[in-house]
Amino acid sequence: MTAPSSAWAPLRRGAYRALWLAQFASNIGTWAQTVGAQWLMGDLGGTALQVALVQAATTLPVFLLVVPSGALGDILDRRKVLLVGQALMLVGAAGLMVLTATDVTTPTILLALIALMGVGQAASMPSFQAIQPELVPREEIPQAALLNGVNMNVGRAIGPALGGVLIAAAGPEATFAFNTVSFIGVLLVLGFWRRPSDERPLGAEHVLTAVRSGARYVRSSPLYARVLVRCVLFVGFASGLWALLPAIARGPLGLGAGGYGVLLGSVGAGAIGGAFVVPKLLRALGKNTVITGATFAYAVATAVAGFTGSLVVAVVAMLVAGAGWIAVLSTLNATAQVLLPAWTRARALAYYQLMLMGGQALGAVLWGTVANVLDLGLAMAIPAVAMVLTAFYAMRKLPLTERQLDVTPAAVWDEPPEGPEHTDGPVLVTVEWHVTEEDVPAFTEAMLKLGRSRRRTGATMWGLFRDSEAPDVFLETFVLATWQEHLRQHHERGTAVDLAVYTAARSLAAEPPAVRHMVWAY
């Protein structure tokens, strides 16, 4: 039996293994199809702008829809959301296959079907990330994140090469056919997966309400916000290598398509190697040291790739880059997943995906512009230096927590009174605390954490006031949009972390706090 600490431990879980293999085939198919779509656009007489729009048609729907899709992943059955998303991508790929084989495809049709697949991808991404803790034990989430990174990177390496072979053998429609079959595999795995039903005592939330509550959670969770900031800091600079690697292959290295494929394959091989090493490094050194060291290694590889004229040196640099890339992003992704409770996991992870894709897109534009204006070597050296500086800054000022936070559901507060309708609101809750003078400093510090807990679980406003005539009396106030939001705060959103925060504040009070609930009078 594989040891729990093994990088491959999650693959012994049947559901995870089946989905991972199906997703691997799908990643290869997606990258093969990207090559086929770009090639087909050229065959159709598309302009350079239309060829570039193929990638934009894929990423723009994700950028626009990933946040509401994350909300859907939390308020609906994630398995069904994934089935719908994968079905949309299947329809798009199958449509391209049939229309291209019958010579019906036009540039407009091609972009429209690619955009449809982008919508499906947007629907799938947050829920796919959110189900990982349902497929593997909590202690195997870092390994699962590593394996998902390997999946993507190896697919990125194999897919374009396979796409070129399929185009040469049978035309672009062959890449669409392969991608269609790969989606069928994912749909079959999801169809046979028996996911436990979600417990929602108060029913499903409205989409807009869910989006707003997800945004509040992200704003009120400093530990999770650090993950997002560090993701942007890394990806914004690291994206230069991905964006300029084709130019490096054609320019300083003088390579053709085959040589470019070798570089991509080296990145994938480095990612696989990183999957073996990273779990051991995490146990020995911790998250912050691993991320900083991996960023430094990736930065060196980026700088070397920008100046070397040797294919051998470039291949070694890509091996290092692949290992560094997966070490940083898999650690950030695993940290994000274990910080989030089930009720908000998909919608909060949608912001992680937004930062990841937005950072890559903006970084690619920025460093591509620098390469055009200055020099290819400088366009690689500048982000490499910036990566190192920001990594050491983040390690000191934005460290990731090494603690294992318990985000399992927990009853935090006493039952609220009955009476108001679910739609009544806004709701003002006041809590009167009595605190002895010697406990005031510790109490006010504890209440700051409790305030974040109130906002994470639904409060739109929070405040703490001290009575000017009775200094031992403090009045906590917080506002929620509706009575139903307050009920969700009580019944659905509390975690063991919130309970610990409340207990710490309660231990400093001289007597039980007095709670009052007030509903908007008009």
HUGI-V176828 format. One record per residue. N is the residue number from 1. RES is the residue in one letter. SS is DSSP state (~ for helix, > for strand, _ for the rest). PHI is phi as a letter, one per 40 degrees, with the letter a starting at -180 (none if undefined). PSI is psi in whole degrees, -180 to 180 (NA if undefined). Layout:
N_RES_SS_PHI_PSI / N_RES_SS_PHI_PSI
This chain:
1_M___none_141 / 2_T___c_135 / 3_A___c_147 / 4_P___d_-27 / 5_S___c_-7 / 6_S___c_145 / 7_A___c_-24 / 8_W___b_7 / 9_A_~_d_-41 / 10_P_~_c_-24 / 11_L_~_c_-11 / 12_R_~_c_-10 / 13_R___c_119 / 14_G_~_d_-48 / 15_A_~_c_-43 / 16_Y_~_c_-45 / 17_R_~_c_-46 / 18_A_~_c_-43 / 19_L_~_c_-37 / 20_W_~_c_-45 / 21_L_~_c_-43 / 22_A_~_c_-40 / 23_Q_~_c_-33 / 24_F_~_c_-48 / 25_A_~_c_-39 / 26_S_~_c_-39 / 27_N_~_c_-43 / 28_I_~_c_-46 / 29_G_~_c_-39 / 30_T_~_c_-45 / 31_W_~_c_-36 / 32_A_~_c_-41 / 33_Q_~_c_-36 / 34_T_~_d_-45 / 35_V_~_c_-44 / 36_G_~_c_-41 / 37_A_~_c_-43 / 38_Q_~_c_-39 / 39_W_~_c_-42 / 40_L_~_c_-40 / 41_M_~_d_-39 / 42_G_~_c_-41 / 43_D_~_c_-30 / 44_L___c_2 / 45_G___g_20 / 46_G___c_148 / 47_T___c_172 / 48_A_~_c_-36 / 49_L_~_c_-43 / 50_Q_~_c_-36 / 51_V_~_c_-43 / 52_A_~_c_-31 / 53_L_~_c_-16 / 54_V_~_d_-46 / 55_Q_~_c_-39 / 56_A_~_c_-38 / 57_A_~_c_-25 / 58_T_~_c_-45 / 59_T_~_c_-32 / 60_L_~_c_-47 / 61_P_~_d_-37 / 62_V_~_c_-45 / 63_F_~_c_-39 / 64_L_~_c_-30 / 65_L_~_b_-8 / 66_V_~_c_-34 / 67_V_~_c_-52 / 68_P_~_c_-30 / 69_S_~_c_-37 / 70_G_~_c_-39 / 71_A_~_c_-42 / 72_L_~_c_-36 / 73_G_~_c_-22 / 74_D_~_c_-30 / 75_I_~_c_-13 / 76_L___b_174 / 77_D___c_119 / 78_R_~_c_-34 / 79_R_~_c_-43 / 80_K_~_c_-37 / 81_V_~_c_-43 / 82_L_~_c_-40 / 83_L_~_c_-43 / 84_V_~_c_-45 / 85_G_~_c_-45 / 86_Q_~_c_-34 / 87_A_~_c_-40 / 88_L_~_c_-42 / 89_M_~_c_-36 / 90_L_~_c_-45 / 91_V_~_c_-43 / 92_G_~_c_-46 / 93_A_~_c_-43 / 94_A_~_c_-39 / 95_G_~_c_-44 / 96_L_~_c_-41 / 97_M_~_c_-50 / 98_V_~_c_-47 / 99_L_~_c_-35 / 100_T_~_c_-41 / 101_A_~_c_-28 / 102_T___b_13 / 103_D___f_36 / 104_V___b_-23 / 105_T___c_135 / 106_T___b_167 / 107_P_~_d_-40 / 108_T_~_c_-45 / 109_I_~_c_-42 / 110_L_~_d_-48 / 111_L_~_c_-37 / 112_A_~_c_-43 / 113_L_~_c_-35 / 114_I_~_c_-41 / 115_A_~_c_-38 / 116_L_~_c_-40 / 117_M_~_c_-33 / 118_G_~_c_-37 / 119_V_~_c_-44 / 120_G_~_c_-39 / 121_Q_~_c_-41 / 122_A_~_c_-40 / 123_A_~_c_-32 / 124_S_~_c_-36 / 125_M_~_d_-52 / 126_P_~_c_-41 / 127_S_~_c_-36 / 128_F_~_c_-42 / 129_Q_~_c_-39 / 130_A_~_c_-24 / 131_I___c_-7 / 132_Q_~_d_-44 / 133_P_~_c_-13 / 134_E_~_c_-17 / 135_L_~_c_-27 / 136_V___b_156 / 137_P___c_159 / 138_R_~_d_-39 / 139_E_~_c_-13 / 140_E_~_b_4 / 141_I_~_c_-42 / 142_P_~_d_-41 / 143_Q_~_c_-39 / 144_A_~_c_-41 / 145_A_~_c_-39 / 146_L_~_c_-48 / 147_L_~_c_-36 / 148_N_~_c_-37 / 149_G_~_c_-41 / 150_V_~_d_-44 / 151_N_~_d_-51 / 152_M_~_c_-45 / 153_N_~_c_-40 / 154_V_~_c_-38 / 155_G_~_c_-39 / 156_R_~_c_-34 / 157_A_~_c_-42 / 158_I_~_c_-39 / 159_G_~_d_-52 / 160_P_~_d_-40 / 161_A_~_c_-44 / 162_L_~_c_-39 / 163_G_~_d_-43 / 164_G_~_c_-41 / 165_V_~_c_-45 / 166_L_~_c_-39 / 167_I_~_c_-44 / 168_A_~_c_-34 / 169_A_~_c_-40 / 170_A_~_a_5 / 171_G___g_169 / 172_P_~_d_-31 / 173_E_~_c_-23 / 174_A_~_c_-36 / 175_T_~_c_-36 / 176_F_~_c_-37 / 177_A_~_c_-44 / 178_F_~_c_-42 / 179_N_~_c_-38 / 180_T_~_d_-47 / 181_V_~_c_-37 / 182_S_~_c_-36 / 183_F_~_c_-33 / 184_I_~_c_-40 / 185_G_~_c_-44 / 186_V_~_c_-42 / 187_L_~_c_-38 / 188_L_~_c_-44 / 189_V_~_c_-45 / 190_L_~_c_-36 / 191_G_~_c_-35 / 192_F_~_c_-12 / 193_W___c_126 / 194_R___c_89 / 195_R___c_133 / 196_P___d_144 / 197_S___c_150 / 198_D___c_145 / 199_E___c_111 / 200_R___b_84 / 201_P___d_-30 / 202_L___b_12 / 203_G___g_178 / 204_A___c_147 / 205_E___c_160 / 206_H___c_148 / 207_V_~_d_-48 / 208_L_~_c_-38 / 209_T_~_c_-41 / 210_A_~_c_-39 / 211_V_~_c_-45 / 212_R_~_c_-42 / 213_S_~_c_-34 / 214_G_~_c_-42 / 215_A_~_c_-41 / 216_R_~_c_-40 / 217_Y_~_c_-45 / 218_V_~_c_-43 / 219_R_~_c_-31 / 220_S___b_11 / 221_S___b_89 / 222_P_~_d_-36 / 223_L_~_c_-41 / 224_Y_~_c_-38 / 225_A_~_d_-35 / 226_R_~_c_-38 / 227_V_~_c_-44 / 228_L_~_c_-45 / 229_V_~_c_-43 / 230_R_~_c_-31 / 231_C_~_c_-47 / 232_V_~_c_-43 / 233_L_~_d_-40 / 234_F_~_c_-53 / 235_V_~_c_-37 / 236_G_~_d_-35 / 237_F_~_c_-37 / 238_A_~_c_-23 / 239_S_~_c_-19 / 240_G_~_d_-39 / 241_L_~_c_-46 / 242_W_~_c_-40 / 243_A_~_c_-36 / 244_L_~_b_-1 / 245_L_~_d_-41 / 246_P_~_c_-39 / 247_A_~_c_-36 / 248_I_~_c_-43 / 249_A_~_c_-45 / 250_R_~_c_-36 / 251_G___c_-95 / 252_P___d_-34 / 253_L___c_-19 / 254_G___g_40 / 255_L___c_158 / 256_G___c_-164 / 257_A_~_c_-37 / 258_G_~_c_-42 / 259_G_~_c_-37 / 260_Y_~_c_-39 / 261_G_~_c_-36 / 262_V_~_c_-41 / 263_L_~_c_-44 / 264_L_~_c_-40 / 265_G_~_c_-35 / 266_S_~_c_-37 / 267_V_~_c_-45 / 268_G_~_c_-40 / 269_A_~_c_-39 / 270_G_~_c_-37 / 271_A_~_c_-41 / 272_I_~_c_-44 / 273_G_~_c_-39 / 274_G_~_c_-33 / 275_A_~_c_-31 / 276_F_~_c_-38 / 277_V_~_c_-39 / 278_V_~_d_-45 / 279_P_~_d_-39 / 280_K_~_c_-40 / 281_L_~_c_-39 / 282_L_~_c_-42 / 283_R_~_c_-36 / 284_A_~_c_-36 / 285_L_~_b_-24 / 286_G___g_164 / 287_K_~_c_-47 / 288_N_~_c_-42 / 289_T_~_c_-40 / 290_V_~_c_-46 / 291_I_~_c_-43 / 292_T_~_c_-46 / 293_G_~_c_-41 / 294_A_~_c_-37 / 295_T_~_c_-42 / 296_F_~_c_-44 / 297_A_~_c_-43 / 298_Y_~_c_-40 / 299_A_~_c_-43 / 300_V_~_c_-44 / 301_A_~_c_-39 / 302_T_~_c_-47 / 303_A_~_c_-43 / 304_V_~_c_-44 / 305_A_~_c_-32 / 306_G_~_c_-19 / 307_F_~_b_-18 / 308_T___c_149 / 309_G___b_9 / 310_S___b_129 / 311_L_~_c_-39 / 312_V_~_c_-46 / 313_V_~_c_-40 / 314_A_~_c_-40 / 315_V_~_c_-44 / 316_V_~_c_-42 / 317_A_~_c_-39 / 318_M_~_c_-34 / 319_L_~_c_-46 / 320_V_~_c_-42 / 321_A_~_c_-42 / 322_G_~_c_-43 / 323_A_~_c_-42 / 324_G_~_c_-42 / 325_W_~_d_-49 / 326_I_~_c_-32 / 327_A_~_c_-45 / 328_V_~_c_-54 / 329_L_~_c_-35 / 330_S_~_c_-36 / 331_T_~_c_-43 / 332_L_~_c_-44 / 333_N_~_c_-44 / 334_A_~_c_-40 / 335_T_~_c_-43 / 336_A_~_d_-44 / 337_Q_~_c_-42 / 338_V_~_c_-12 / 339_L_~_c_-14 / 340_L___b_133 / 341_P___c_162 / 342_A_~_c_-35 / 343_W_~_c_-24 / 344_T_~_b_11 / 345_R_~_c_-49 / 346_A_~_c_-44 / 347_R_~_c_-34 / 348_A_~_c_-39 / 349_L_~_c_-24 / 350_A_~_c_-35 / 351_Y_~_c_-34 / 352_Y_~_c_-46 / 353_Q_~_c_-37 / 354_L_~_c_-45 / 355_M_~_c_-40 / 356_L_~_c_-51 / 357_M_~_c_-40 / 358_G_~_c_-41 / 359_G_~_c_-40 / 360_Q_~_c_-44 / 361_A_~_c_-49 / 362_L_~_c_-39 / 363_G_~_c_-40 / 364_A_~_c_-43 / 365_V_~_c_-45 / 366_L_~_c_-51 / 367_W_~_c_-25 / 368_G_~_c_-39 / 369_T_~_c_-42 / 370_V_~_c_-41 / 371_A_~_c_-37 / 372_N_~_c_-39 / 373_V_~_c_-42 / 374_L___b_-88 / 375_D___a_149 / 376_L_~_c_-42 / 377_G_~_c_-43 / 378_L_~_c_-35 / 379_A_~_c_-18 / 380_M_~_c_-35 / 381_A_~_c_-41 / 382_I_~_c_-52 / 383_P_~_c_-29 / 384_A_~_c_-46 / 385_V_~_c_-43 / 386_A_~_c_-37 / 387_M_~_c_-44 / 388_V_~_c_-46 / 389_L_~_c_-46 / 390_T_~_c_-31 / 391_A_~_c_-45 / 392_F_~_c_-34 / 393_Y_~_c_-47 / 394_A_~_c_-36 / 395_M_~_c_-35 / 396_R_~_c_-42 / 397_K_~_c_-24 / 398_L___b_54 / 399_P___c_143 / 400_L___c_146 / 401_T___c_138 / 402_E___c_-5 / 403_R___c_152 / 404_Q___c_102 / 405_L___c_139 / 406_D___c_103 / 407_V___b_22 / 408_T___c_153 / 409_P_>_d_144 / 410_A___a_144 / 411_A___c_117 / 412_V___c_-45 / 413_W___b_163 / 414_D___c_158 / 415_E___c_135 / 416_P___c_161 / 417_P___c_159 / 418_E___c_161 / 419_G___h_-65 / 420_P___c_152 / 421_E___c_158 / 422_H___d_-35 / 423_T___c_-6 / 424_D___c_146 / 425_G___i_177 / 426_P___c_162 / 427_V_>_b_128 / 428_L_>_b_125 / 429_V_>_b_129 / 430_T_>_b_140 / 431_V_>_b_119 / 432_E_>_c_121 / 433_W_>_b_140 / 434_H_>_b_123 / 435_V___b_133 / 436_T___c_155 / 437_E_~_d_-42 / 438_E_~_c_-20 / 439_D_~_c_-3 / 440_V_~_d_-48 / 441_P_~_d_-47 / 442_A_~_c_-35 / 443_F_~_c_-48 / 444_T_~_c_-35 / 445_E_~_c_-44 / 446_A_~_c_-34 / 447_M_~_c_-27 / 448_L_~_c_-42 / 449_K_~_c_-38 / 450_L_~_c_-36 / 451_G_~_c_-42 / 452_R_~_c_-37 / 453_S_~_c_-44 / 454_R_~_c_-43 / 455_R_~_c_-39 / 456_R_~_d_-36 / 457_T___c_4 / 458_G___i_-18 / 459_A___c_136 / 460_T___c_-24 / 461_M_>_a_149 / 462_W_>_a_145 / 463_G_>_a_159 / 464_L_>_b_127 / 465_F_>_b_147 / 466_R_>_b_135 / 467_D___c_124 / 468_S___c_-24 / 469_E___c_-22 / 470_A___b_86 / 471_P___c_-14 / 472_D___c_1 / 473_V_>_b_127 / 474_F_>_b_140 / 475_L_>_b_115 / 476_E_>_c_135 / 477_T_>_b_142 / 478_F_>_a_151 / 479_V_>_b_140 / 480_L_>_b_153 / 481_A___c_-40 / 482_T___a_167 / 483_W_~_c_-34 / 484_Q_~_c_-38 / 485_E_~_c_-38 / 486_H_~_c_-38 / 487_L_~_c_-39 / 488_R_~_c_-37 / 489_Q_~_d_-37 / 490_H_~_c_-45 / 491_H_~_c_-25 / 492_E___b_-26 / 493_R___b_-11 / 494_G___c_145 / 495_T_>_b_172 / 496_A_~_c_-32 / 497_V_~_c_-46 / 498_D_~_c_-40 / 499_L_~_c_-42 / 500_A_~_c_-39 / 501_V_~_c_-46 / 502_Y_~_c_-42 / 503_T_~_c_-39 / 504_A_~_c_-43 / 505_A_~_c_-42 / 506_R_~_c_-33 / 507_S___c_-18 / 508_L___c_-4 / 509_A___c_143 / 510_A___c_-21 / 511_E___a_165 / 512_P___d_135 / 513_P___c_148 / 514_A_>_c_124 / 515_V_>_b_138 / 516_R_>_b_143 / 517_H_>_b_128 / 518_M_>_b_135 / 519_V_>_b_142 / 520_W___d_132 / 521_A___c_-16 / 522_Y___b_NA
